Amino acid sequence: MSSKGQNKFVKRGAVLELQIHDYAFGGKGIGKISNEHGEFVVFVPNTLPGQLVKAQIQKVKSRYAEGKLMEVVQPSEDEKEVAYQEIPGAPYIKLPIEHQHKYKKQSALELFKRIGKVVDIESNFDEFISSPNTFHYRNKMEYAFSAIGYDHELKTDVDEFTLGFKKRGTWWCGDDLRKDSGLFDQEVEDKLTLIKAYCQETGLPPWHAPKREGFFRYLVVRKSLKTNQLLFNLVTTSDGLEAFDIEKFSNLLHSLFGNRVAGFLHTTNDETGDRTIATTGDIKLIYGEDKIVEELLGLNFEISMKSFFQTNPKSAEKLYEKVVEYALEKKQTIDNNIVLDLFCGTGTIGQILASRSDNAQIVGVDIIASAIADAKENATRNGIEGVKFYAADVGKFLNEHPEYKGKIRTIILDPARAGIAPKTLKKIIDLNAERMVYVSCNPATQARDVEVLAQAGYHIQKFSLVDQFPHTAHVESVALLERQV
C-alpha cells in the first residue's frame, strides 16, 4: 500500500480512541474511522462491541488496519463487575458467559461460510457445548517474575519486583497478581503475594527483560483436578543460585499448601529467550514426585511439567465425548477395522475410542516423540489394548506404512493451530477413508481445510463447538465429514 493511501485514515504507530461496533472471529473487535475520505475499518483484538478503547495501530492495509489494545476507556453495557483480578489471559471475564457463547458461535459459523464455503453450515450445526466450570477451570498456570512493573494510577512503567503476568501488549513489563484471577486455583493465587514476599526478602533480583539478567524467572504450577494436588516448578538463572536456599523455598510451599504439594522441581534457565524450560537448562526434583495423575473419562494419565495435556480437563471430556460420538455413529466403520488417529498427541482420543469399540485397531501418529512415549505408558497403565503409537511425521508415515492403505475407514484428525499442511492433507485424502472426524483448536484453519476436503468429496455432516477457554476468544470445533461418491 502506498504511504498516500495510509495517510487518508491512519498511520502505523498512531494511538486512537475507537468505539467498537462489532465482533470478528478470534476476539477481534471492529472499530471504524470516518472522515472526508469515507469509512475505514480497524480490528482490535480482545475487545467487545460497545467498548470505547484506546488502541495503537500495528498494521495498515489498503482496506483495514490492525491495532493493539492499550486500554478500555469505557466498558460495554453488557459487562458486569466480577470479584476477580483482571488479567490479559481473560479479556472477557466481565462479559456474562451466555454473551461470550453468542459471539463465539456467530463468528465461527461465519468463518465456515466465508472461508470453508459451507453456505448452509447452520443446517449441519449440532450443538454449542459449554465448559462445565466457567471459573477456576485451568490445570496449569505460569507466573512470571519481572524487575519492571506497572503503576496503574500513573499509567507508567516503574522499577519494582513483580510476580504475576506480563502487562497486556508488553514483553518487558510485569503486573502483580494480588488475588484470584478466576482462572486457576484460588488458594494458589490468593497466596501468590506471600511467595513473592519471600522471594523479594532473599535480596535476589527478578528477571529484567531488557537487560536480560536477574535470578527469579517463573513459577509454574500444575494442578490435578482428580487429586487436588499441586506440582510446582521454580525457574531461575544460575546467577545467584549459591545464595538461594532451595530447601527453604520447598518448606515455604509446604507451609502454604500442606499435603497438596505433590512435588517441587527447580529449573535452571540461563537462556535469554522467554521460555519456562530451556533447551539447555537443568531441571531437578527437589521434593516428592515429578508427575501428577489426572483422569479423563475414567482413564488415568500421568502428567509431568513438560507433558502436553488439556488445560481444561472437564471441558476436554465434553470435547472427547463428542469426537467419540461422531466416530461411533457408524460402528461398522470402527469395529474390526483400522482407525487412524493423526496428530494424536498423548493418545487420549485413541484410547477412549479403543475402550468403547469392539476389536478396533487404533493407530496413533504424532511427530513429538515424548508425547508418543507418554501415550504408550498411559495405554499400558489403563490396560487399553488394540492401540499402536508411532512417533513420525504424519505425511512421511503415510508413505512409510503402506500396510495400512486401503484398510482405513475412519480417520481422526487433531492438528495444531496451523491446521494440516497441504501436502499432508492430500496424502490423507488419498487414503480414501469413508469418514473423518476433524478436531480443531482453530476453526479458521479448519474451515480452510474443509474447503479442500469438500473438493475431494468429503462434506460436513455434523459440526459442534466446545468452549474450552471461557473468558477468552478461543473455541474448539469438531466436524464429522463423510465421503460422498
N, C-alpha and C positions, 0 to 999 in steps of 0.2 A: 504494500500500500504506500502511496506517496505521502510525504510529510504534509502536503497541501490538504489531502483527504483527512489526515489525522486532526489538523488544526480546526476543522469545521466544528468539531464537537468536543474532543478531549485529547490530552496528551498523556503519554506514559509517565507515571510518577505523580500525576496530579491527585490531590486529595479532595474528594467531593462529598457532599451530603446528598443522599439519594433516598427517595421513597420507593419501597419495594412493593411492586404491584402483583407479581405472580411468582410461581414456583416451578422450576425445571428439575428434571431428574438429577440426583446426586446432591441435592440440597442447595442448588444454585437459585438464589432469589433473583428476580428480574426487575431491574430499575430502568428508567428511561430519562434521557436528556432531551429537552426540547429547546430549539432556538429557531432563528430565521431560516435555517437550512432544513428543518424538519425534526423528526424524532430519531433517536439513536439508543440502542439497547445496551445496557451494562449488566453483566452477570456477576453476582456477588455470592460466593459460597457461604453456607452456614447462616443464611438469612431467611426471613419469612415475609409473606405478604402482610402489609400493614405496618411493618417496621420502618422507622426513619434511621438510616445508618450512615456512618462515616466510613468511606472506603478509599483505598489507594489504588489507582489504576496500574495494573501489571502488564496487560497485553492490549494492544489496539489493532483491530482488524478493520476491513472495509465496511462491514455491516454491524459490528458489535465490538464491545470491549469487555475485558475481564478485570475485576477488582478484588482486592484483599480486604476483608472486613477488619476495620480498625476499632470500631466502637458502635454499639447500639445506642443511638441518641434517644430514641423513643420506642418503647416496645409495641408489639401488636396488641390490639384489643383482645385477641384470643388468648394471650399469655396470662398465666397465673403465677403468683408468688409460690415458691417452694421452700422447704426447710433446709435445703442442701446448699453447699457452696458451689457456685457456678464454675465450671472448668471447660477448657477448649474441647475436651472429648465428649461433651454432652451439650451441643449448641441449642437443642430444642427442649431442654428439660422443663422449661416453663410452659410449654405447649401441651395441653391435655392430650393423652395418648390417642384418643379417637381422631383428633385432628391430624396427628402425625401419620396415622394409618391412611387417612384420606389422601394426603399429599403423596405418600409413597405409592399407593395403588394407582392413582391417576397418572402420575408421572411415569411409572413403569409400563403401564398399558400403552401410553402414548409412544414410548420408545419402540415397542414391538410393532406398532402401526407404522411409525416413521422409518425406523432402521430395518426391522425384520420384514416389513411389507406384509404383516399379518393384519389385514384390514378388519377382520372380524374377530379379533382377539377376545372381545367381551364374551362371545358365544362359547369360547373354549375355556373361559376363566372358571376355575374350580372354587378356590377359597383363599382368603387372607388369614393367615394363622398368626395370632398374637403370641408374644413371649409370655410364658406362664408367670414370670416375675418381671414387673415393669421397672422395679428398682433393685439395687444390690444383686444384679444378675451375673456380673463378671466373676471369673475364677482366676484372673491374673491382672496385676497392675504393676507398672513401672513408675517409680517416683524418682525424679531427677534432682540432684544437688546442684546448686549454682551459686557463684560468688556475686552475681548481679541479679538484683530483684527489681520489683516494680512498685512504685508508690502510686496507689490508685487515687489519692487526693491530689497530688501534684501532677499526676499523669506523666511521670518520667522515670527513667531507669535510675536505680540507686545501688551503691555498693553495700551488699548485705548478704548474710548466709541464708539461703532458702532451701527448702525441701518440699517439692510438690510437682508441678508441671511447668513446661515452657509456656510463657505468655503467648497467647494466640498471635500467630504471624511472625514470631521471632525465633531465632535459634540460639541466641546468646543470653536471653533474659528469663529468669525463673520467676515463679509466682507461688508463694507458700500455700500449701493446703492446710488450712487451720481447723477444718471439721469435715464431717462426712460429705462426700460428693454425691451420694445416692447411687453410685455405680458398683462399688466394690464392697468389701467387708466393713461394716460400720465401726466395729471395735478397732480394727487396724487404723482406719482413717481418723478416728477421734483421738487415738493415741500417737499419731504421727508427730505431733508437736513435741512430745516427750522424747521421741527418738532423735528429732532434730536438736533439741536442747542438749542431750547427752553428747552428740557428735560435735556440737559447737563448743562445748566445755573442754573437749580434748585439745583445743587450740589448733587442730589440723584444718587446713583450708578446704572449702568445697571447690569443685571444678570451675575454672574460669575459662569459658569457651573461647573468647577472642585471643587470650594469651595461651590457650591450650596447656594449662597447668593447674595443679591442685591435687587434692588427695581423694576426698569423697566424690563419687560419681553417680551411683544409682543404688536404690534399694528396690529389689524386685521381689514380689510376693505372689505365690500361687496358693490357691485355696481349693480344697476338696469339698464339694457340696455333700458328698456321701458321708464323710467322717468329720467334717468341720475343722480339719487340721490345716495348718499353715506351713508352707515351705518358704524360707527366706534366703535371699542371695544378696549380700552386700558387695557392691562393686567399687573398688578403689584403684588408685595407681600404686606403684611400689614406692613412690617418693614420699617418705614419711611412715612407711609401714612398720619400721623398727620401733617407732614411738607409739604405735597403736596397740592396745591390749585387746586382741580379738576375743579372748576368753571372757573378758569383762563385758564386751558387747553381747556375747552369747547369753551371759547371765541376765543382761538387761532385757533381752527378748523373753526369757523365761519369767522374769518378774512381771512383765507386762501381760503376757498371754498364756502363761502356765502350760498345761498339758496340750494346748492347741498347737504348740510348736512341734511339728513332726521332724523338722531338720533345718539346719542352718549351714549355708555354704558361703565361702568367701572367694570372690573372683578378682584377680589382679589384671587390670587392663591399662596398659601404658600407651595404647594407640590413640592417635588424635581423632580418629573417626568416631562418630556419635553412635556407638553400639554398646549394648549392655554386656555382651560376651564377645571378646576379641578373638580373632583367628589365631593370634599368637599368645593369648592370655593363659593364665594358670587358674584353675578352679579347684578348691579344696573343700572337703566336707569337714566342718568344724564340730558339728553335733548331729546326732540322730541319723535319719535316713536321707538319701538324696532323691527320693521319689515319694509321691503320694498316690493314693488309689482313688480313681473316680469311677462312677458307674453310669452307663448309658443303656437303657432298655434291658436291664438285667445282666449286662455284660460288664466285667471289670477291666479297667485299663490303668496301667501304671504310667504316671506322668513325671518326667524329670524337668529340670529347668530348661533344657534345650528342646524338649518334645513339643511338636505342634499338637494342640488339642483345641477343640471348640471352646471359644471364650465364654459362651452362654450355654452350658450343658443342658439345662432344662428345655430351652428353645431348640437346641440341636436334636433332642429326642423327637420333638414335633417334626423337624425337618426330615430326619431319617425315617420316621414313620410314614411320611408322605412319599418319600422315594421308594420305600419297600412296597407301599400300597400300589403305586403305579407299576412297579416291576412285576408284582404278583397278580395283576389284574387278569393276565392270561398265563396261568401257571404252566400251561403246556409248553410255553417258550422258556421256562425256567427249570422245571423238574426234569431230571435226567438229561439236562443239556449243559453246555458251557456258557457261563455268563462272564463277559469281560468287564472288569471294573478298572477303568482307566483313570489315571491321576488319583490313585486310591489312598494316598497318604498312609495313615496308620491302619488302614483296612477296616474301618468301623462299619461302613455300609456293607461291604462284602461279608463280614462276619455275621451281621444281623440277618442278611438275606440267606446265608447258608443255614442259620439256626431255624429258619422258618420255611425251608423248602425241602423237597424230597430228592435226595441224591443229586442235587445240582453241583456242578464243578465251577467254583468261583475262581477266576484268575485275576489277581490284582497286580497292577503295574504302576510304579512311580519312580521318578528319577532320583529321589532322595533316599540314599542307602540307609540312613539312620531311621527313617520313617518305616521302611520295609522291615528292618530288624525289629522295630517295636511291634509292627503288625504281626510278625511271626510269633513273637513272645506272647502277645495278647491272645492270639488264636489258641496257642498251646494252653495258656492259663485258663481260658474259657472253655476248653475241651471242644473247640469247633473243628470239625473235620470237613473235608471237601473244599478246602481253600488252598490255593498256591499263590505265593507272592514273589514278584520279580523286581529287582532294582534295575531299571533300564529306562532309557529314553523311550517314550511311548511310540514315536514314529519308527525308531530303529527296531523296537521289539516286534512290531507287526511284520517286519521283514525277516527278522531272525527266527521267528517261530511259526513257520508255515503250517505246522501240525494243527494249528487252531483254525486255519482258514476253512470256510465252508461249514464250520461246526458251531458257529456262534449265532444264536438267535436273539439275544438281548445284550445290549451294551449300556453300562452305567458310565456317565461322564461327569467328572467333578474337577474341572480345570482351575487354574489360578485366575486372578482378576483379569489378566490379559486375554483370557479365552483360549481357543485352540488355534495353533499355528496352521495356516492354510495347507501346507504340505501334509501335516499330520491329519487334518480333517479329511483330506482326500483319501488317505490310507484307511481311515475309519469307515468312510463311505464305501470303499472298495470291499470291505468285509461282508457287505450285503446282509447285515443283520435285519431282522424283521422290525425290531423295536429298539428305541433308545430312551433312556431316562437321563436328562441333562440337568445337573445341579449347578447353580452358579451363584457366586457372591457378587457378581457384576452383571446385572441384566442388560447393560449396554453392549457388552461384548457377546453375551449370549444371543441377543437379538440379531447381531451381525452374523453369527454362525448359523442361526436359524434360517436366515435367508438363503445361505449356501446349501443347507440341508434340504430346504424346500425345492431348490432347483434339482436336487438329486432324488426327489420323490418322497422325502421324509417330511410329514406335516404334523403340526401340533394337534394333539387330541385333547389334552388337558394341561392346565397351567395354573400353578399356585404360587403365592408369595408368602414368605415367612419372615417375621420381624425378629431377627436375631439380635439387633442392637437398638433397643429403644433409646430415644433422645438424640439419635444421630440420623444421617440421611441414608444409611446403609439398609439394604433389604436383600434377602436371598430369594432366588426363584427356582422352581422345579418345573420342568416341562416334560411331558410324555409325548414322544414322536413315534409315529408308525409309518412304515414304507407303504406307499400306495402304488400298486402296479396295474 
